[in-house]
Amino acid sequence: MGIRVAVAGASGYAGGELLRLVAGHPELDLVAATAHTQAGTPVSVVHPQLTGLDLTLGATDAATLGDADLVFLALPHGQSAALAAQLPGGVKIVDLGADFRLRDAALWERYYGGAHAGTWTYGLPELPGQRAAIAASDRVANTGCYAATITLALAPLIAAGVADPADIVVVASSGTSGAGRSAKVNLLGSEVMGDLSTYKTGAHQHVPEIKQATGTDSLSMTPVLAPMPRGILATVTARPIGRTHPREVLQAAYADEPFVHVLPEGQWPHTAATVGSNSCHLQATVDVDSGRIIVVSALDNLGKGAASQAVQCANIMLGIPETAGLSVFGVAP
């Protein structure tokens, strides 16, 4: 019998990916999965890719989830706090929503609305000091997908003093699964295919999270909806400070990290190369015309940007190998 794990919000894309990862994990035992409108439905009906997983979605309540040793909350933003408050104190929780990521209550209210629920340990192990903090925590707030992509590209450069924290510009493209599984006209195949469009331009909710995680003073971010199901590609530019090459800084920062890879010279990140993995691929250069730092970052928004990142945090919280049940390698074609 392994460590007992439950997934709340298991009918969504991130929830389905959590089910896949937990079901194949060598140390974890999937004991419950819950949903709202699809409670009572077999998992394999909601997620055909999980045919063979003999589990039925239950109601999303403390009675269904409370017997687990660890619970993943894959709920819409603003819904985790109430459920977390009902779970027994001894149950560890990783929240994939935004409820507990921000320290500043005013910023939460500005970008998400409603009352701020508090702040949990931030779930990005590759940041300095976070691995130890996660290991000591029973409550962890998983990163946002854009936040993980951009923070991994930017944080070491700010910390090393080679990038100006007051002059950061990001253009990032995301697959449609980042918008969730609910039916929306703008996400229909007929609307998305053959099209690129910006959204939440100048007001994306991950901006304060990225600034908090990186120490950035000013961040201009333009999100782009791309005609692909999963993946994020971010181009991060910054005004340089000094002459240290950004690639050298990233190589030093991630030399011992199993899931963050600075690619060989001349090789640039592709979203397809990270699909199904917990890896983030990075490359950096300096623009020959403007002299600005350019870092390109790619990851799977449902992987390192959500579900596999949450499993990585859970592994650390539970004291088992950090890489257990997670793949460094993507799936192709």
Helices and strands as residue ranges (DSSP letters): E 3-8, H 13-23, E 28-35, H 43-46, G 48-50, E 58-59, H 62-65, E 70-73, H 80-86, E 92-95, H 105-111, E 121-123, H 130-135, E 139-142, H 145-159, E 163-174, G 176-179, G 185-187, H 189-192, E 197-198, H 207-214, E 219-225, E 232-240, H 246-254, E 260-262, G 271-274, E 280-286, E 293-299, H 307-318
